[in-house]
Amino acid sequence: MIIAGILVTVKEEKKAEIKDVLSSFAEVTIYEVEETDRIVLVLEAKSRKELKNFVEREIASLAGVINAAPAYTNSELDILNSKEDELILN
């Protein structure tokens, strides 16, 4: 399991709409919405590839998102389930 903190920078006029969309994903927990153009969230994924794909396809592609970038990642090494993760983590 990969857990990542994601900083999402948005156009302020789209912030409420983007927050609603992000809240609808089971993998996403919004921990803080600053009084600026940023949304802070935690994303859970099964692999680094799934994390990357989710950020690119489901977050960064939303209308009004300027940038979506991991601020930190953490993985549970004992449940690796793909060769790709083994190569990345070794």
Buried (B, 14 or more C-beta within 10 A) or exposed (E): EBBBBBBBEBEEEBBEBBBEBBEEBEBBEBEEBEEEBBBBBBBBBBBBBBBBEBBEEBBBEBEBBEEBEBEEBEBEEEEBEEEEBEEEEE
